[in-house]
Amino acid sequence: MTVLMENVRHHVEEEEKDWFPEVRKAMGRNRRVELGEQLTAAKTDAPRDPLKVPSATE
């Protein structure tokens, strides 16, 4: 569990320091806001229980 937590923390740190600034440069504010709105709307359709999601191989 400790190794998993360390890996997740490292991944989050990498995204925040490396990827997010690049995304901000590549996408304008309006597009990021639009994308955020789409994500919020999609959450209502997203499955709540990951075990009920059909397998990609089925």
C-alpha distance matrix in Angstrom:
0.0 3.8 5.5 5.1 6.2 8.6 9.9 10.6 12.3 14.2 15.3 16.6 18.3 19.9 21.2 22.6 24.3 25.5 25.7 26.7 29.7 30.9 30.7 32.7 35.3 35.6 35.8 38.2 37.4 39.2 37.2 33.9 35.2 36.4 33.0 31.3 33.9 33.4 29.6 30.4 33.0 30.7 28.1 30.7 30.8 27.0 25.6 23.7 21.9 20.0 20.8 24.4 24.6 26.7 25.3 26.7 28.2 30.2
3.8 0.0 3.8 5.4 5.1 6.2 8.6 9.9 10.6 12.3 14.2 15.4 16.5 18.3 20.1 21.2 22.4 23.9 24.6 25.7 28.4 29.7 30.0 31.8 34.2 34.8 35.3 37.6 36.9 39.0 37.2 33.8 35.2 36.7 33.5 31.7 34.6 34.3 30.6 31.5 34.3 32.3 29.7 32.6 32.9 29.2 28.1 26.2 24.8 22.9 24.1 27.6 27.5 29.7 28.3 29.4 31.0 33.2
5.5 3.8 0.0 3.8 5.4 5.1 6.1 8.6 9.9 10.5 12.2 14.3 15.3 16.4 18.4 20.0 21.0 21.9 22.6 24.2 26.8 27.8 28.2 30.3 32.5 32.9 33.7 36.3 35.9 38.0 36.0 32.7 34.5 35.9 32.5 31.1 34.2 33.6 30.0 31.3 34.0 31.8 29.6 32.6 32.6 28.9 27.9 26.5 25.1 22.7 23.9 27.4 26.8 28.7 26.9 27.6 29.0 31.6
5.1 5.4 3.8 0.0 3.8 5.4 5.1 6.2 8.6 9.9 10.5 12.3 14.2 15.3 16.6 18.4 20.0 20.8 20.9 22.3 25.2 26.1 26.1 28.3 30.7 30.9 31.3 33.9 33.4 35.3 33.2 30.0 31.6 32.8 29.3 28.0 30.8 30.1 26.5 27.8 30.4 28.1 25.9 28.9 28.8 25.1 24.1 22.8 21.5 19.1 20.4 23.9 23.2 25.2 23.6 24.4 26.1 28.5
6.2 5.1 5.4 3.8 0.0 3.8 5.4 5.1 6.1 8.6 9.8 10.6 12.2 14.2 15.4 16.6 18.3 19.7 20.0 20.9 23.8 25.2 25.2 26.9 29.5 30.1 30.4 32.6 31.8 33.9 32.1 28.7 30.1 31.6 28.4 26.7 29.6 29.3 25.7 26.6 29.6 27.7 25.3 28.3 28.7 25.1 24.5 22.8 22.0 20.0 21.8 25.1 24.6 27.0 25.8 26.6 28.7 30.9
8.6 6.2 5.1 5.4 3.8 0.0 3.8 5.5 5.1 6.1 8.6 9.9 10.5 12.2 14.3 15.4 16.4 17.7 18.7 20.0 22.4 23.8 24.3 26.1 28.3 29.1 29.8 32.2 31.7 34.1 32.3 28.9 30.7 32.4 29.2 27.7 30.9 30.7 27.2 28.5 31.5 29.7 27.6 30.8 31.2 27.6 27.3 25.9 25.2 23.1 25.0 28.2 27.3 29.5 28.0 28.4 30.4 32.9
9.9 8.6 6.1 5.1 5.4 3.8 0.0 3.8 5.5 5.1 6.1 8.7 9.9 10.5 12.4 14.3 15.4 16.0 16.5 18.2 20.9 21.7 22.1 24.3 26.4 26.8 27.7 30.3 30.1 32.3 30.2 27.0 29.1 30.4 27.0 26.0 29.2 28.7 25.2 26.9 29.8 27.6 25.9 29.3 29.3 25.7 25.5 24.6 23.8 21.3 23.2 26.3 25.0 26.9 25.2 25.3 27.2 30.0
10.6 9.9 8.6 6.2 5.1 5.5 3.8 0.0 3.8 5.4 5.0 6.2 8.6 9.8 10.6 12.3 14.2 15.2 15.1 16.2 19.2 20.3 20.2 22.2 24.7 25.1 25.4 27.9 27.4 29.4 27.4 24.1 25.9 27.3 24.0 22.6 25.8 25.4 21.9 23.3 26.3 24.3 22.4 25.8 26.1 22.6 22.5 21.5 21.2 18.9 21.3 24.1 22.9 25.2 23.9 24.1 26.5 28.9
12.3 10.6 9.9 8.6 6.1 5.1 5.5 3.8 0.0 3.8 5.4 5.2 6.1 8.6 10.0 10.6 12.2 13.9 14.6 15.3 17.9 19.5 19.9 21.3 23.8 24.7 25.2 27.4 26.7 29.1 27.5 24.0 25.8 27.7 24.6 23.0 26.4 26.5 23.1 24.3 27.5 26.0 24.1 27.5 28.2 24.9 25.2 24.0 24.0 22.0 24.6 27.4 26.2 28.7 27.6 27.7 30.2 32.6
14.2 12.3 10.5 9.9 8.6 6.1 5.1 5.4 3.8 0.0 3.8 5.5 5.1 6.1 8.7 10.0 10.5 11.6 12.8 14.4 16.6 17.8 18.7 20.5 22.4 23.3 24.4 26.8 26.6 29.2 27.4 24.2 26.4 28.2 25.1 24.0 27.5 27.4 24.2 25.9 29.1 27.4 25.9 29.5 29.9 26.6 27.1 26.3 26.3 24.0 26.5 29.2 27.6 29.7 28.2 27.9 30.2 33.0
15.3 14.2 12.2 10.5 9.8 8.6 6.1 5.0 5.4 3.8 0.0 3.8 5.5 5.1 6.3 8.7 10.1 10.3 10.5 12.1 14.9 15.7 16.1 18.2 20.3 20.7 21.6 24.3 24.2 26.5 24.4 21.3 23.6 25.1 21.8 21.0 24.5 24.1 21.0 23.0 26.0 24.1 22.9 26.6 26.8 23.5 24.2 23.8 23.9 21.4 24.1 26.6 24.7 26.7 25.3 24.7 27.2 30.0
16.6 15.4 14.3 12.3 10.6 9.9 8.7 6.2 5.2 5.5 3.8 0.0 3.8 5.4 5.1 6.2 8.6 9.9 9.9 10.3 13.2 14.8 14.8 16.3 18.9 19.7 20.1 22.3 21.8 24.2 22.5 19.1 21.0 22.9 19.9 18.6 22.1 22.2 19.1 20.7 23.9 22.6 21.1 24.8 25.5 22.5 23.5 22.8 23.4 21.5 24.5 26.7 25.0 27.4 26.5 26.1 28.9 31.4
18.3 16.5 15.3 14.2 12.2 10.5 9.9 8.6 6.1 5.1 5.5 3.8 0.0 3.8 5.5 5.2 6.1 8.2 9.6 10.2 12.1 14.1 14.9 16.1 18.2 19.6 20.5 22.6 22.2 25.0 23.6 20.3 22.4 24.6 21.9 20.7 24.3 24.8 21.9 23.5 26.8 25.7 24.5 28.1 29.0 26.1 27.2 26.5 27.2 25.2 28.2 30.5 28.8 31.1 30.1 29.5 32.2 34.8
19.9 18.3 16.4 15.3 14.2 12.2 10.5 9.8 8.6 6.1 5.1 5.4 3.8 0.0 3.8 5.5 5.3 5.6 7.0 8.9 10.7 11.8 13.0 14.9 16.5 17.5 18.8 21.4 21.6 24.4 22.6 19.6 22.3 24.1 21.2 20.7 24.4 24.5 21.8 24.0 27.1 25.7 24.9 28.7 29.2 26.3 27.6 27.4 28.0 25.6 28.6 30.7 28.6 30.6 29.2 28.2 30.8 33.6
21.2 20.1 18.4 16.6 15.4 14.3 12.4 10.6 10.0 8.7 6.3 5.1 5.5 3.8 0.0 3.8 5.6 5.5 4.7 5.9 8.7 9.7 10.1 12.0 14.1 14.8 15.7 18.2 18.3 20.9 19.0 16.0 18.6 20.4 17.4 16.9 20.7 20.7 18.2 20.4 23.4 22.2 21.6 25.4 26.0 23.3 24.9 25.0 25.9 23.8 27.0 28.8 26.5 28.6 27.5 26.4 29.3 32.0
22.6 21.2 20.0 18.4 16.6 15.4 14.3 12.3 10.6 10.0 8.7 6.2 5.2 5.5 3.8 0.0 3.8 5.9 6.2 5.3 7.4 9.8 10.3 11.1 13.5 15.0 15.6 17.5 17.0 20.0 18.8 15.5 17.8 20.1 17.7 16.7 20.5 21.2 18.8 20.4 23.8 23.2 22.4 26.1 27.1 24.7 26.5 26.2 27.5 25.8 29.2 30.9 28.8 31.2 30.5 29.6 32.6 35.1
24.3 22.4 21.0 20.0 18.3 16.4 15.4 14.2 12.2 10.5 10.1 8.6 6.1 5.3 5.6 3.8 0.0 3.8 6.3 6.6 6.9 9.2 11.0 11.6 13.1 15.1 16.5 18.4 18.4 21.7 20.6 17.6 20.2 22.6 20.4 19.8 23.5 24.2 22.1 23.9 27.2 26.6 26.0 29.8 30.7 28.2 30.0 29.9 31.0 29.1 32.3 34.2 32.0 34.2 33.2 32.0 34.9 37.6
25.5 23.9 21.9 20.8 19.7 17.7 16.0 15.2 13.9 11.6 10.3 9.9 8.2 5.6 5.5 5.9 3.8 0.0 3.8 6.0 6.2 6.8 9.2 10.7 11.5 12.9 14.8 17.3 18.1 21.2 19.5 17.0 20.1 22.1 19.6 19.7 23.5 23.7 21.8 24.2 27.2 26.2 26.1 29.9 30.4 28.0 29.9 30.2 31.2 29.0 32.2 33.8 31.3 33.2 31.9 30.4 33.1 36.0
25.7 24.6 22.6 20.9 20.0 18.7 16.5 15.1 14.6 12.8 10.5 9.9 9.6 7.0 4.7 6.2 6.3 3.8 0.0 3.8 5.6 5.2 6.2 8.7 10.0 10.5 12.1 14.9 15.8 18.5 16.4 14.0 17.3 18.8 16.2 16.6 20.3 20.2 18.4 21.1 23.8 22.8 23.0 26.7 27.1 24.9 26.9 27.5 28.7 26.5 29.8 31.2 28.5 30.3 29.2 27.5 30.4 33.1
26.7 25.7 24.2 22.3 20.9 20.0 18.2 16.2 15.3 14.4 12.1 10.3 10.2 8.9 5.9 5.3 6.6 6.0 3.8 0.0 3.8 5.4 5.0 6.1 8.6 9.8 10.4 12.5 12.7 15.6 14.1 11.2 14.2 16.3 14.0 13.9 17.7 18.2 16.5 18.7 21.7 21.2 21.3 25.0 25.8 23.9 26.3 26.7 28.3 26.6 30.1 31.2 28.7 30.8 30.2 28.7 31.9 34.3
29.7 28.4 26.8 25.2 23.8 22.4 20.9 19.2 17.9 16.6 14.9 13.2 12.1 10.7 8.7 7.4 6.9 6.2 5.6 3.8 0.0 3.8 5.4 5.0 6.3 8.7 10.0 11.7 12.3 15.7 14.7 12.3 15.4 17.7 16.0 16.2 19.8 20.6 19.5 21.6 24.5 24.3 24.6 28.2 29.1 27.4 29.9 30.4 32.1 30.4 33.9 35.0 32.5 34.5 33.8 32.2 35.3 37.8
30.9 29.7 27.8 26.1 25.2 23.8 21.7 20.3 19.5 17.8 15.7 14.8 14.1 11.8 9.7 9.8 9.2 6.8 5.2 5.4 3.8 0.0 3.8 5.4 5.1 6.1 8.5 11.2 12.8 15.7 14.0 12.4 16.0 17.6 15.7 16.8 20.2 20.5 19.6 22.2 24.7 24.2 25.0 28.6 29.1 27.4 30.0 30.9 32.4 30.4 33.8 34.8 32.0 33.6 32.7 30.7 33.7 36.3
30.7 30.0 28.2 26.1 25.2 24.3 22.1 20.2 19.9 18.7 16.1 14.8 14.9 13.0 10.1 10.3 11.0 9.2 6.2 5.0 5.4 3.8 0.0 3.8 5.3 5.0 5.8 8.8 10.2 12.7 10.6 8.9 12.5 13.9 11.9 13.2 16.6 16.7 16.0 18.7 21.1 20.7 21.7 25.1 25.6 24.2 27.0 28.0 29.9 28.1 31.5 32.2 29.4 31.1 30.5 28.6 31.7 34.1
32.7 31.8 30.3 28.3 26.9 26.1 24.3 22.2 21.3 20.5 18.2 16.3 16.1 14.9 12.0 11.1 11.6 10.7 8.7 6.1 5.0 5.4 3.8 0.0 3.8 5.6 5.4 6.7 7.6 10.8 9.8 8.0 11.2 13.3 12.3 13.0 16.3 17.2 16.8 19.0 21.5 21.8 22.6 26.0 26.9 25.8 28.8 29.6 31.7 30.3 33.9 34.5 31.8 33.8 33.5 31.7 35.0 37.2
35.3 34.2 32.5 30.7 29.5 28.3 26.4 24.7 23.8 22.4 20.3 18.9 18.2 16.5 14.1 13.5 13.1 11.5 10.0 8.6 6.3 5.1 5.3 3.8 0.0 3.8 5.7 7.1 9.3 12.3 11.4 10.7 14.0 15.7 14.9 16.3 19.3 20.0 20.0 22.3 24.6 24.7 25.9 29.2 30.0 28.9 31.9 32.9 34.9 33.3 36.8 37.4 34.5 36.2 35.7 33.6 36.7 39.1
35.6 34.8 32.9 30.9 30.1 29.1 26.8 25.1 24.7 23.3 20.7 19.7 19.6 17.5 14.8 15.0 15.1 12.9 10.5 9.8 8.7 6.1 5.0 5.6 3.8 0.0 3.8 6.7 9.8 11.8 9.9 10.0 13.6 14.4 13.3 15.5 18.2 18.3 18.6 21.3 23.2 23.0 24.7 27.9 28.2 27.2 30.3 31.7 33.7 31.9 35.4 35.7 32.6 34.0 33.5 31.1 34.2 36.5
35.8 35.3 33.7 31.3 30.4 29.8 27.7 25.4 25.2 24.4 21.6 20.1 20.5 18.8 15.7 15.6 16.5 14.8 12.1 10.4 10.0 8.5 5.8 5.4 5.7 3.8 0.0 3.7 6.6 8.1 6.1 6.5 9.9 10.7 10.1 12.3 14.8 15.1 15.8 18.3 20.0 20.3 22.0 25.0 25.6 25.0 28.3 29.7 32.0 30.6 34.1 34.1 31.2 32.8 32.7 30.5 33.8 35.8
38.2 37.6 36.3 33.9 32.6 32.2 30.3 27.9 27.4 26.8 24.3 22.3 22.6 21.4 18.2 17.5 18.4 17.3 14.9 12.5 11.7 11.2 8.8 6.7 7.1 6.7 3.7 0.0 3.8 5.5 5.4 6.4 8.8 10.0 10.7 12.5 14.5 15.5 16.7 18.6 20.2 21.2 22.9 25.7 26.7 26.4 29.9 31.2 33.8 32.7 36.3 36.2 33.5 35.3 35.4 33.4 36.8 38.6
37.4 36.9 35.9 33.4 31.8 31.7 30.1 27.4 26.7 26.6 24.2 21.8 22.2 21.6 18.3 17.0 18.4 18.1 15.8 12.7 12.3 12.8 10.2 7.6 9.3 9.8 6.6 3.8 0.0 3.8 5.5 5.1 6.2 8.6 9.8 10.5 12.4 14.3 15.3 16.5 18.5 19.9 21.3 23.9 25.3 25.2 28.7 29.6 32.5 31.8 35.5 35.4 32.9 35.1 35.5 33.9 37.4 39.0
39.2 39.0 38.0 35.3 33.9 34.1 32.3 29.4 29.1 29.2 26.5 24.2 25.0 24.4 20.9 20.0 21.7 21.2 18.5 15.6 15.7 15.7 12.7 10.8 12.3 11.8 8.1 5.5 3.8 0.0 3.8 5.5 5.1 6.1 8.6 9.8 10.6 12.4 14.3 15.4 16.6 18.4 20.2 22.4 23.8 24.2 27.8 29.1 32.1 31.6 35.2 34.7 32.2 34.3 35.0 33.3 36.9 38.2
37.2 37.2 36.0 33.2 32.1 32.3 30.2 27.4 27.5 27.4 24.4 22.5 23.6 22.6 19.0 18.8 20.6 19.5 16.4 14.1 14.7 14.0 10.6 9.8 11.4 9.9 6.1 5.4 5.5 3.8 0.0 3.8 5.4 5.0 6.1 8.5 9.8 10.5 12.3 14.2 15.3 16.4 18.5 20.9 21.8 22.0 25.6 27.1 29.9 29.1 32.7 32.2 29.4 31.2 31.8 29.9 33.4 34.8
33.9 33.8 32.7 30.0 28.7 28.9 27.0 24.1 24.0 24.2 21.3 19.1 20.3 19.6 16.0 15.5 17.6 17.0 14.0 11.2 12.3 12.4 8.9 8.0 10.7 10.0 6.5 6.4 5.1 5.5 3.8 0.0 3.8 5.4 5.0 6.1 8.6 9.8 10.5 12.3 14.3 15.2 16.6 19.4 20.6 20.3 23.8 24.9 27.6 26.9 30.5 30.4 27.8 30.0 30.4 28.9 32.5 34.0
35.2 35.2 34.5 31.6 30.1 30.7 29.1 25.9 25.8 26.4 23.6 21.0 22.4 22.3 18.6 17.8 20.2 20.1 17.3 14.2 15.4 16.0 12.5 11.2 14.0 13.6 9.9 8.8 6.2 5.1 5.4 3.8 0.0 3.8 5.4 5.0 6.2 8.7 9.8 10.5 12.4 14.2 15.5 17.9 19.6 19.8 23.3 24.3 27.4 27.1 30.8 30.4 28.2 30.5 31.5 30.2 33.9 35.0
36.4 36.7 35.9 32.8 31.6 32.4 30.4 27.3 27.7 28.2 25.1 22.9 24.6 24.1 20.4 20.1 22.6 22.1 18.8 16.3 17.7 17.6 13.9 13.3 15.7 14.4 10.7 10.0 8.6 6.1 5.0 5.4 3.8 0.0 3.8 5.4 5.1 6.3 8.7 9.9 10.7 12.3 14.5 16.5 17.7 18.3 22.1 23.5 26.6 26.3 29.9 29.1 26.7 28.7 29.8 28.4 32.0 32.9
33.0 33.5 32.5 29.3 28.4 29.2 27.0 24.0 24.6 25.1 21.8 19.9 21.9 21.2 17.4 17.7 20.4 19.6 16.2 14.0 16.0 15.7 11.9 12.3 14.9 13.3 10.1 10.7 9.8 8.6 6.1 5.0 5.4 3.8 0.0 3.8 5.4 5.1 6.2 8.7 9.9 10.5 12.5 15.1 15.9 15.9 19.5 21.0 23.9 23.2 26.8 26.2 23.7 25.7 26.5 25.1 28.7 29.8
31.3 31.7 31.1 28.0 26.7 27.7 26.0 22.6 23.0 24.0 21.0 18.6 20.7 20.7 16.9 16.7 19.8 19.7 16.6 13.9 16.2 16.8 13.2 13.0 16.3 15.5 12.3 12.5 10.5 9.8 8.5 6.1 5.0 5.4 3.8 0.0 3.8 5.4 5.0 6.2 8.6 9.8 10.8 13.5 15.1 14.9 18.4 19.3 22.3 22.1 25.8 25.4 23.3 25.8 26.8 25.9 29.6 30.6
33.9 34.6 34.2 30.8 29.6 30.9 29.2 25.8 26.4 27.5 24.5 22.1 24.3 24.4 20.7 20.5 23.5 23.5 20.3 17.7 19.8 20.2 16.6 16.3 19.3 18.2 14.8 14.5 12.4 10.6 9.8 8.6 6.2 5.1 5.4 3.8 0.0 3.8 5.4 5.1 6.2 8.6 10.1 11.9 13.7 14.5 18.1 19.2 22.6 22.8 26.4 25.5 23.5 26.0 27.5 26.7 30.4 31.0
33.4 34.3 33.6 30.1 29.3 30.7 28.7 25.4 26.5 27.4 24.1 22.2 24.8 24.5 20.7 21.2 24.2 23.7 20.2 18.2 20.6 20.5 16.7 17.2 20.0 18.3 15.1 15.5 14.3 12.4 10.5 9.8 8.7 6.3 5.1 5.4 3.8 0.0 3.8 5.5 5.1 6.1 8.7 10.6 11.4 12.2 16.0 17.7 20.9 20.8 24.2 23.1 20.8 23.0 24.4 23.4 27.1 27.6
29.6 30.6 30.0 26.5 25.7 27.2 25.2 21.9 23.1 24.2 21.0 19.1 21.9 21.8 18.2 18.8 22.1 21.8 18.4 16.5 19.5 19.6 16.0 16.8 20.0 18.6 15.8 16.7 15.3 14.3 12.3 10.5 9.8 8.7 6.2 5.0 5.4 3.8 0.0 3.8 5.4 5.1 6.3 9.3 10.3 10.0 13.6 14.9 17.9 17.7 21.3 20.6 18.5 21.0 22.3 21.6 25.4 26.0
30.4 31.5 31.3 27.8 26.6 28.5 26.9 23.3 24.3 25.9 23.0 20.7 23.5 24.0 20.4 20.4 23.9 24.2 21.1 18.7 21.6 22.2 18.7 19.0 22.3 21.3 18.3 18.6 16.5 15.4 14.2 12.3 10.5 9.9 8.7 6.2 5.1 5.5 3.8 0.0 3.8 5.5 5.3 7.5 9.8 10.2 13.6 14.3 17.7 18.3 21.9 21.1 19.5 22.4 24.1 23.9 27.7 28.0
33.0 34.3 34.0 30.4 29.6 31.5 29.8 26.3 27.5 29.1 26.0 23.9 26.8 27.1 23.4 23.8 27.2 27.2 23.8 21.7 24.5 24.7 21.1 21.5 24.6 23.2 20.0 20.2 18.5 16.6 15.3 14.3 12.4 10.7 9.9 8.6 6.2 5.1 5.4 3.8 0.0 3.8 5.5 6.0 7.8 9.5 13.1 14.5 17.9 18.7 22.0 20.5 18.9 21.5 23.6 23.3 27.0 26.9
30.7 32.3 31.8 28.1 27.7 29.7 27.6 24.3 26.0 27.4 24.1 22.6 25.7 25.7 22.2 23.2 26.6 26.2 22.8 21.2 24.3 24.2 20.7 21.8 24.7 23.0 20.3 21.2 19.9 18.4 16.4 15.2 14.2 12.3 10.5 9.8 8.6 6.1 5.1 5.5 3.8 0.0 3.8 5.4 5.4 6.3 10.1 12.1 15.3 15.6 18.8 17.4 15.4 17.8 19.8 19.5 23.2 23.2
28.1 29.7 29.6 25.9 25.3 27.6 25.9 22.4 24.1 25.9 22.9 21.1 24.5 24.9 21.6 22.4 26.0 26.1 23.0 21.3 24.6 25.0 21.7 22.6 25.9 24.7 22.0 22.9 21.3 20.2 18.5 16.6 15.5 14.5 12.5 10.8 10.1 8.7 6.3 5.3 5.5 3.8 0.0 3.8 5.4 5.0 8.3 9.2 12.7 13.5 16.9 15.8 14.5 17.5 19.6 19.9 23.6 23.6
30.7 32.6 32.6 28.9 28.3 30.8 29.3 25.8 27.5 29.5 26.6 24.8 28.1 28.7 25.4 26.1 29.8 29.9 26.7 25.0 28.2 28.6 25.1 26.0 29.2 27.9 25.0 25.7 23.9 22.4 20.9 19.4 17.9 16.5 15.1 13.5 11.9 10.6 9.3 7.5 6.0 5.4 3.8 0.0 3.8 5.7 8.4 9.3 13.0 14.6 17.5 15.7 15.0 17.9 20.6 21.2 24.7 24.1
30.8 32.9 32.6 28.8 28.7 31.2 29.3 26.1 28.2 29.9 26.8 25.5 29.0 29.2 26.0 27.1 30.7 30.4 27.1 25.8 29.1 29.1 25.6 26.9 30.0 28.2 25.6 26.7 25.3 23.8 21.8 20.6 19.6 17.7 15.9 15.1 13.7 11.4 10.3 9.8 7.8 5.4 5.4 3.8 0.0 3.8 6.5 8.9 11.9 13.0 15.6 13.4 12.2 14.7 17.5 18.0 21.4 20.6
27.0 29.2 28.9 25.1 25.1 27.6 25.7 22.6 24.9 26.6 23.5 22.5 26.1 26.3 23.3 24.7 28.2 28.0 24.9 23.9 27.4 27.4 24.2 25.8 28.9 27.2 25.0 26.4 25.2 24.2 22.0 20.3 19.8 18.3 15.9 14.9 14.5 12.2 10.0 10.2 9.5 6.3 5.0 5.7 3.8 0.0 3.8 6.4 9.1 9.7 12.7 11.1 9.7 12.7 15.0 15.7 19.3 18.9
25.6 28.1 27.9 24.1 24.5 27.3 25.5 22.5 25.2 27.1 24.2 23.5 27.2 27.6 24.9 26.5 30.0 29.9 26.9 26.3 29.9 30.0 27.0 28.8 31.9 30.3 28.3 29.9 28.7 27.8 25.6 23.8 23.3 22.1 19.5 18.4 18.1 16.0 13.6 13.6 13.1 10.1 8.3 8.4 6.5 3.8 0.0 3.8 5.6 6.7 9.2 7.5 6.9 10.4 13.0 14.6 17.8 17.2
23.7 26.2 26.5 22.8 22.8 25.9 24.6 21.5 24.0 26.3 23.8 22.8 26.5 27.4 25.0 26.2 29.9 30.2 27.5 26.7 30.4 30.9 28.0 29.6 32.9 31.7 29.7 31.2 29.6 29.1 27.1 24.9 24.3 23.5 21.0 19.3 19.2 17.7 14.9 14.3 14.5 12.1 9.2 9.3 8.9 6.4 3.8 0.0 3.8 6.4 9.0 8.3 9.1 12.8 15.2 17.3 20.3 19.8
21.9 24.8 25.1 21.5 22.0 25.2 23.8 21.2 24.0 26.3 23.9 23.4 27.2 28.0 25.9 27.5 31.0 31.2 28.7 28.3 32.1 32.4 29.9 31.7 34.9 33.7 32.0 33.8 32.5 32.1 29.9 27.6 27.4 26.6 23.9 22.3 22.6 20.9 17.9 17.7 17.9 15.3 12.7 13.0 11.9 9.1 5.6 3.8 0.0 3.8 5.4 5.6 7.2 10.9 13.1 15.7 18.4 17.7
20.0 22.9 22.7 19.1 20.0 23.1 21.3 18.9 22.0 24.0 21.4 21.5 25.2 25.6 23.8 25.8 29.1 29.0 26.5 26.6 30.4 30.4 28.1 30.3 33.3 31.9 30.6 32.7 31.8 31.6 29.1 26.9 27.1 26.3 23.2 22.1 22.8 20.8 17.7 18.3 18.7 15.6 13.5 14.6 13.0 9.7 6.7 6.4 3.8 0.0 3.8 5.4 5.5 8.9 10.2 12.7 15.4 15.4
20.8 24.1 23.9 20.4 21.8 25.0 23.2 21.3 24.6 26.5 24.1 24.5 28.2 28.6 27.0 29.2 32.3 32.2 29.8 30.1 33.9 33.8 31.5 33.9 36.8 35.4 34.1 36.3 35.5 35.2 32.7 30.5 30.8 29.9 26.8 25.8 26.4 24.2 21.3 21.9 22.0 18.8 16.9 17.5 15.6 12.7 9.2 9.0 5.4 3.8 0.0 3.8 5.6 8.0 9.3 12.6 14.5 14.0
24.4 27.6 27.4 23.9 25.1 28.2 26.3 24.1 27.4 29.2 26.6 26.7 30.5 30.7 28.8 30.9 34.2 33.8 31.2 31.2 35.0 34.8 32.2 34.5 37.4 35.7 34.1 36.2 35.4 34.7 32.2 30.4 30.4 29.1 26.2 25.4 25.5 23.1 20.6 21.1 20.5 17.4 15.8 15.7 13.4 11.1 7.5 8.3 5.6 5.4 3.8 0.0 3.8 6.2 8.9 12.1 14.1 12.8
24.6 27.5 26.8 23.2 24.6 27.3 25.0 22.9 26.2 27.6 24.7 25.0 28.8 28.6 26.5 28.8 32.0 31.3 28.5 28.7 32.5 32.0 29.4 31.8 34.5 32.6 31.2 33.5 32.9 32.2 29.4 27.8 28.2 26.7 23.7 23.3 23.5 20.8 18.5 19.5 18.9 15.4 14.5 15.0 12.2 9.7 6.9 9.1 7.2 5.5 5.6 3.8 0.0 3.8 6.4 8.9 11.5 10.7
26.7 29.7 28.7 25.2 27.0 29.5 26.9 25.2 28.7 29.7 26.7 27.4 31.1 30.6 28.6 31.2 34.2 33.2 30.3 30.8 34.5 33.6 31.1 33.8 36.2 34.0 32.8 35.3 35.1 34.3 31.2 30.0 30.5 28.7 25.7 25.8 26.0 23.0 21.0 22.4 21.5 17.8 17.5 17.9 14.7 12.7 10.4 12.8 10.9 8.9 8.0 6.2 3.8 0.0 3.8 6.4 8.4 7.0
25.3 28.3 26.9 23.6 25.8 28.0 25.2 23.9 27.6 28.2 25.3 26.5 30.1 29.2 27.5 30.5 33.2 31.9 29.2 30.2 33.8 32.7 30.5 33.5 35.7 33.5 32.7 35.4 35.5 35.0 31.8 30.4 31.5 29.8 26.5 26.8 27.5 24.4 22.3 24.1 23.6 19.8 19.6 20.6 17.5 15.0 13.0 15.2 13.1 10.2 9.3 8.9 6.4 3.8 0.0 3.8 5.3 5.4
26.7 29.4 27.6 24.4 26.6 28.4 25.3 24.1 27.7 27.9 24.7 26.1 29.5 28.2 26.4 29.6 32.0 30.4 27.5 28.7 32.2 30.7 28.6 31.7 33.6 31.1 30.5 33.4 33.9 33.3 29.9 28.9 30.2 28.4 25.1 25.9 26.7 23.4 21.6 23.9 23.3 19.5 19.9 21.2 18.0 15.7 14.6 17.3 15.7 12.7 12.6 12.1 8.9 6.4 3.8 0.0 3.8 5.6
28.2 31.0 29.0 26.1 28.7 30.4 27.2 26.5 30.2 30.2 27.2 28.9 32.2 30.8 29.3 32.6 34.9 33.1 30.4 31.9 35.3 33.7 31.7 35.0 36.7 34.2 33.8 36.8 37.4 36.9 33.4 32.5 33.9 32.0 28.7 29.6 30.4 27.1 25.4 27.7 27.0 23.2 23.6 24.7 21.4 19.3 17.8 20.3 18.4 15.4 14.5 14.1 11.5 8.4 5.3 3.8 0.0 3.8
30.2 33.2 31.6 28.5 30.9 32.9 30.0 28.9 32.6 33.0 30.0 31.4 34.8 33.6 32.0 35.1 37.6 36.0 33.1 34.3 37.8 36.3 34.1 37.2 39.1 36.5 35.8 38.6 39.0 38.2 34.8 34.0 35.0 32.9 29.8 30.6 31.0 27.6 26.0 28.0 26.9 23.2 23.6 24.1 20.6 18.9 17.2 19.8 17.7 15.4 14.0 12.8 10.7 7.0 5.4 5.6 3.8 0.0
